[in-house]
Amino acid sequence: MLRPKKPKTVYDQVADDLKLNQDMVADIGNHFWSVTRESLSRLKHVRIHIENFGDFTIKHWLIDKELAKKQAAQEMNEQKGDQKAQNIYRTAEKYYDLLQLKKQYEEEMARKEFIENHKKTAYANKQGEPTQGMEE
C-alpha cells in the first residue's frame, strides 16, 4: 500500500538526490501545482493527466456556475443594443466554449464510469472464473 508523502518530504528528497537548493525545488514544485490548479480553475481542460499521480478533473458545478454567468451576460448583451459587437462576440464565444467543455466533461464522466464498471466486472470474473489460459 502506498503511503502519501508530504510535499516538504518529497522536495527535501529531490533536493538531496539532485544536490539542489531545497528552496529552489520547493519553488519548482509549488509553481507546477499552481499552474495545474489554474488550468483546471480557468476551465482550460476537462482533465489533466499527470503520470504517476493520476487524473485531475474539473468540477461540474464550476462549469455550471460559469455557464450561468455567461448566459446572463449574453442575455444582457442581447437587451443592450448599444453595446460593442466585439464584447458581444467574446461573450458568445466563451459561452459556446463552455458548452463544449460541459459536453467534454460529460463524456469524461461516462469514460470514468465505463472504466469503473469494467474493473468491477473484470475483478468479479477473476474471482469467480478461471482464465482461459489456465484451463489447458
PASEBA-1860 file (N, C-alpha, C; in nm, 3 decimals):
! residues 136
1> MLRPKKPK> 0.084/-0.117/0.000/0.000/0.000/0.000/0.089/0.124/0.000 ~ 0.058/0.214/-0.088/0.134/0.337/-0.096/0.091/0.433/0.013 ~ 0.188/0.493/0.074/0.158/0.594/0.175/0.192/0.730/0.117 ~ 0.094/0.821/0.116/0.122/0.953/0.060/0.228/1.026/0.140 ~ 0.309/1.102/0.069/0.414/1.179/0.135/0.376/1.326/0.133 ~ 0.422/1.396/0.231/0.402/1.540/0.236/0.492/1.606/0.132 ~ 0.445/1.715/0.070/0.529/1.783/-0.030/0.666/1.821/0.024 ~ 0.674/1.865/0.147/0.802/1.905/0.205/0.900/1.789/0.204
9> TVYDQVAD> 0.852/1.668/0.238/0.937/1.549/0.238/0.985/1.517/0.098 ~ 0.895/1.526/0.001/0.932/1.497/-0.138/1.033/1.599/-0.187 ~ 1.009/1.726/-0.158/1.101/1.832/-0.201/1.239/1.811/-0.140 ~ 1.245/1.774/-0.012/1.374/1.751/0.053/1.447/1.634/-0.011 ~ 1.376/1.526/-0.042/1.438/1.409/-0.106/1.491/1.443/-0.244 ~ 1.413/1.516/-0.322/1.455/1.554/-0.457/1.576/1.645/-0.449 ~ 1.575/1.740/-0.356/1.688/1.832/-0.341/1.815/1.755/-0.304 ~ 1.801/1.658/-0.215/1.918/1.577/-0.177/1.966/1.491/-0.292
17> DLKLNQDM> 1.874/1.427/-0.365/1.912/1.341/-0.477/1.980/1.418/-0.589 ~ 1.930/1.538/-0.619/1.984/1.617/-0.730/2.088/1.718/-0.684 ~ 2.112/1.723/-0.554/2.207/1.818/-0.495/2.174/1.962/-0.536 ~ 2.047/1.996/-0.513/1.998/2.131/-0.541/1.953/2.196/-0.411 ~ 1.935/2.326/-0.418/1.884/2.402/-0.306/1.739/2.361/-0.279 ~ 1.705/2.338/-0.153/1.570/2.293/-0.118/1.465/2.398/-0.152 ~ 1.500/2.525/-0.138/1.404/2.631/-0.172/1.375/2.632/-0.322 ~ 1.476/2.604/-0.404/1.456/2.602/-0.549/1.362/2.487/-0.588
25> VADIGNHF> 1.384/2.371/-0.530/1.299/2.255/-0.559/1.156/2.283/-0.512 ~ 1.139/2.345/-0.396/1.005/2.377/-0.346/0.937/2.479/-0.438 ~ 1.013/2.578/-0.485/0.955/2.677/-0.577/0.909/2.612/-0.707 ~ 0.988/2.520/-0.760/0.951/2.450/-0.884/0.825/2.366/-0.861 ~ 0.822/2.292/-0.752/0.705/2.210/-0.722/0.580/2.294/-0.700 ~ 0.593/2.402/-0.625/0.478/2.490/-0.600/0.429/2.555/-0.728 ~ 0.521/2.593/-0.815/0.482/2.653/-0.943/0.406/2.551/-1.029 ~ 0.457/2.429/-1.033/0.392/2.323/-1.111/0.247/2.304/-1.066
33> WSVTRESL> 0.226/2.294/-0.935/0.091/2.271/-0.885/0.002/2.393/-0.902 ~ 0.059/2.512/-0.891/-0.024/2.631/-0.911/-0.070/2.642/-1.055 ~ 0.017/2.606/-1.150/-0.022/2.608/-1.292/-0.129/2.502/-1.319 ~ -0.115/2.386/-1.257/-0.213/2.279/-1.274/-0.349/2.323/-1.219 ~ -0.350/2.379/-1.099/-0.476/2.426/-1.039/-0.537/2.538/-1.122 ~ -0.454/2.630/-1.170/-0.503/2.741/-1.250/-0.566/2.691/-1.380 ~ -0.503/2.593/-1.441/-0.556/2.538/-1.566/-0.694/2.476/-1.545 ~ -0.712/2.408/-1.433/-0.842/2.349/-1.403/-0.944/2.455/-1.363
41> SRLKHVRI> -0.904/2.552/-1.282/-1.000/2.652/-1.235/-1.040/2.749/-1.345 ~ -0.956/2.769/-1.443/-0.992/2.857/-1.555/-1.064/2.782/-1.666 ~ -1.094/2.656/-1.640/-1.170/2.572/-1.733/-1.100/2.561/-1.868 ~ -0.970/2.541/-1.865/-0.894/2.525/-1.989/-0.901/2.381/-2.038 ~ -0.908/2.287/-1.944/-0.910/2.145/-1.979/-1.009/2.073/-1.889 ~ -1.071/1.968/-1.943/-1.163/1.887/-1.864/-1.084/1.800/-1.767 ~ -0.974/1.747/-1.818/-0.894/1.653/-1.738/-0.748/1.680/-1.765 ~ -0.668/1.671/-1.660/-0.524/1.679/-1.673/-0.468/1.549/-1.618
49> HIENFGDF> -0.392/1.478/-1.701/-0.330/1.353/-1.657/-0.184/1.381/-1.625 ~ -0.144/1.345/-1.505/-0.005/1.359/-1.464/0.044/1.219/-1.433 ~ 0.143/1.176/-1.509/0.192/1.040/-1.497/0.239/1.014/-1.354 ~ 0.203/0.900/-1.303/0.235/0.854/-1.167/0.161/0.931/-1.058 ~ 0.075/1.027/-1.094/-0.006/1.097/-0.996/-0.154/1.074/-1.020 ~ -0.194/1.059/-1.146/-0.334/1.033/-1.176/-0.397/1.141/-1.259 ~ -0.529/1.135/-1.268/-0.608/1.230/-1.345/-0.672/1.330/-1.251 ~ -0.667/1.456/-1.291/-0.732/1.563/-1.217/-0.840/1.619/-1.309
57> TIKHWLID> -0.964/1.625/-1.261/-1.075/1.671/-1.344/-1.140/1.793/-1.280 ~ -1.204/1.872/-1.366/-1.275/1.989/-1.317/-1.405/1.945/-1.251 ~ -1.460/2.032/-1.171/-1.585/2.003/-1.102/-1.702/2.051/-1.187 ~ -1.807/1.973/-1.193/-1.923/2.007/-1.276/-1.988/2.137/-1.233 ~ -1.989/2.164/-1.103/-2.055/2.286/-1.055/-1.981/2.411/-1.102 ~ -1.850/2.399/-1.125/-1.774/2.514/-1.174/-1.816/2.549/-1.317 ~ -1.836/2.446/-1.399/-1.883/2.469/-1.536/-2.023/2.530/-1.533 ~ -2.111/2.473/-1.451/-2.249/2.524/-1.442/-2.252/2.670/-1.397
65> KELAKKQA> -2.168/2.703/-1.300/-2.162/2.841/-1.249/-2.116/2.938/-1.359 ~ -2.012/2.901/-1.432/-1.962/2.986/-1.541/-2.063/2.995/-1.656 ~ -2.129/2.883/-1.684/-2.233/2.886/-1.788/-2.345/2.982/-1.752 ~ -2.388/2.979/-1.627/-2.495/3.069/-1.583/-2.452/3.214/-1.595 ~ -2.327/3.244/-1.557/-2.275/3.381/-1.570/-2.274/3.426/-1.715 ~ -2.221/3.340/-1.802/-2.209/3.378/-1.943/-2.346/3.388/-2.010 ~ -2.439/3.302/-1.970/-2.574/3.308/-2.026/-2.642/3.438/-1.985 ~ -2.625/3.476/-1.859/-2.684/3.602/-1.812/-2.621/3.721/-1.886
73> AQEMNEQK> -2.490/3.716/-1.905/-2.422/3.824/-1.978/-2.468/3.829/-2.123 ~ -2.487/3.712/-2.182/-2.531/3.707/-2.322/-2.673/3.764/-2.334 ~ -2.760/3.729/-2.240/-2.895/3.784/-2.243/-2.894/3.935/-2.225 ~ -2.806/3.982/-2.137/-2.794/4.126/-2.115/-2.742/4.195/-2.242 ~ -2.647/4.130/-2.310/-2.594/4.185/-2.434/-2.702/4.196/-2.541 ~ -2.789/4.097/-2.545/-2.897/4.100/-2.643/-2.995/4.213/-2.614 ~ -3.013/4.244/-2.485/-3.103/4.352/-2.447/-3.042/4.489/-2.474 ~ -2.913/4.498/-2.463/-2.846/4.626/-2.488/-2.812/4.638/-2.635
81> GDQKAQNI> -2.874/4.729/-2.702/-2.848/4.747/-2.844/-2.724/4.830/-2.870 ~ -2.677/4.906/-2.771/-2.564/4.996/-2.792/-2.429/4.936/-2.753 ~ -2.427/4.812/-2.703/-2.300/4.753/-2.662/-2.217/4.714/-2.784 ~ -2.088/4.724/-2.769/-1.997/4.696/-2.879/-2.012/4.550/-2.925 ~ -2.005/4.531/-3.055/-2.019/4.397/-3.113/-1.906/4.306/-3.067 ~ -1.790/4.362/-3.044/-1.676/4.281/-3.003/-1.701/4.215/-2.867 ~ -1.756/4.287/-2.773/-1.786/4.229/-2.641/-1.893/4.122/-2.652 ~ -1.991/4.148/-2.735/-2.098/4.050/-2.756/-2.039/3.922/-2.815
89> YRTAEKYY> -1.950/3.939/-2.912/-1.887/3.823/-2.976/-1.805/3.743/-2.876 ~ -1.726/3.812/-2.794/-1.642/3.743/-2.696/-1.726/3.663/-2.596 ~ -1.834/3.723/-2.551/-1.922/3.655/-2.457/-1.986/3.533/-2.522 ~ -2.033/3.549/-2.644/-2.095/3.436/-2.715/-1.992/3.326/-2.739 ~ -1.870/3.366/-2.774/-1.765/3.267/-2.798/-1.732/3.191/-2.670 ~ -1.718/3.261/-2.558/-1.689/3.196/-2.431/-1.804/3.105/-2.389 ~ -1.927/3.149/-2.413/-2.044/3.067/-2.381/-2.041/2.937/-2.461 ~ -2.010/2.948/-2.590/-2.001/2.830/-2.675/-1.889/2.738/-2.625
97> DLLQLKKQ> -1.774/2.796/-2.591/-1.662/2.716/-2.540/-1.700/2.642/-2.413 ~ -1.774/2.710/-2.325/-1.817/2.645/-2.201/-1.917/2.532/-2.228 ~ -2.004/2.552/-2.326/-2.096/2.442/-2.363/-2.018/2.321/-2.414 ~ -1.915/2.347/-2.493/-1.830/2.238/-2.543/-1.758/2.170/-2.427 ~ -1.709/2.250/-2.332/-1.640/2.196/-2.216/-1.735/2.110/-2.133 ~ -1.858/2.154/-2.119/-1.959/2.077/-2.045/-1.981/1.942/-2.113 ~ -1.988/1.943/-2.246/-2.005/1.818/-2.321/-1.884/1.726/-2.299 ~ -1.764/1.783/-2.304/-1.643/1.703/-2.281/-1.643/1.646/-2.140
105> YEEEMARK> -1.689/1.727/-2.043/-1.695/1.680/-1.905/-1.788/1.560/-1.893 ~ -1.904/1.569/-1.956/-1.999/1.458/-1.951/-1.941/1.333/-2.016 ~ -1.868/1.350/-2.126/-1.801/1.236/-2.190/-1.694/1.178/-2.098 ~ -1.621/1.264/-2.028/-1.519/1.219/-1.935/-1.580/1.140/-1.820 ~ -1.694/1.185/-1.769/-1.761/1.113/-1.661/-1.812/0.977/-1.711 ~ -1.859/0.972/-1.835/-1.903/0.845/-1.892/-1.784/0.751/-1.908 ~ -1.668/0.806/-1.948/-1.547/0.726/-1.962/-1.504/0.671/-1.827 ~ -1.509/0.754/-1.722/-1.473/0.709/-1.588/-1.566/0.597/-1.541
113> EFIENHKK> -1.696/0.615/-1.566/-1.794/0.515/-1.525/-1.770/0.384/-1.598 ~ -1.739/0.393/-1.729/-1.711/0.272/-1.807/-1.589/0.199/-1.750 ~ -1.484/0.273/-1.718/-1.362/0.211/-1.664/-1.392/0.146/-1.529 ~ -1.467/0.216/-1.446/-1.500/0.162/-1.314/-1.582/0.034/-1.327 ~ -1.682/0.034/-1.416/-1.764/-0.086/-1.437/-1.680/-0.199/-1.495 ~ -1.590/-0.165/-1.586/-1.503/-0.266/-1.646/-1.413/-0.330/-1.539 ~ -1.360/-0.248/-1.449/-1.275/-0.301/-1.343/-1.355/-0.393/-1.252 ~ -1.479/-0.353/-1.220/-1.562/-0.435/-1.132/-1.593/-0.570/-1.196
121> TAYANKQG> -1.630/-0.569/-1.326/-1.662/-0.696/-1.392/-1.538/-0.781/-1.410 ~ -1.424/-0.717/-1.438/-1.301/-0.793/-1.453/-1.262/-0.857/-1.321 ~ -1.279/-0.785/-1.212/-1.247/-0.839/-1.080/-1.342/-0.953/-1.045 ~ -1.471/-0.935/-1.075/-1.569/-1.041/-1.047/-1.538/-1.165/-1.129 ~ -1.502/-1.146/-1.255/-1.466/-1.260/-1.340/-1.340/-1.327/-1.290 ~ -1.247/-1.249/-1.243/-1.121/-1.304/-1.193/-1.144/-1.386/-1.067 ~ -1.236/-1.342/-0.984/-1.265/-1.413/-0.860/-1.346/-1.541/-0.882 ~ -1.435/-1.536/-0.981/-1.528/-1.647/-0.998/-1.493/-1.747/-1.105
129> EPTQGMEE> -1.418/-1.707/-1.206/-1.393/-1.796/-1.319/-1.243/-1.808/-1.345 ~ -1.195/-1.931/-1.377/-1.053/-1.943/-1.415/-1.032/-1.881/-1.553 ~ -0.912/-1.832/-1.577/-0.882/-1.773/-1.708/-0.867/-1.882/-1.811 ~ -0.882/-1.848/-1.935/-0.878/-1.948/-2.043/-0.742/-2.013/-2.054 ~ -0.637/-1.937/-2.035/-0.502/-1.991/-2.048/-0.468/-2.094/-1.944 ~ -0.535/-2.094/-1.828/-0.501/-2.185/-1.720/-0.579/-2.315/-1.727 ~ -0.679/-2.325/-1.814/-0.760/-2.448/-1.822/-0.684/-2.560/-1.889 ~ -0.590/-2.523/-1.977/-0.519/-2.626/-2.054/-0.415/-2.698/-1.977
END
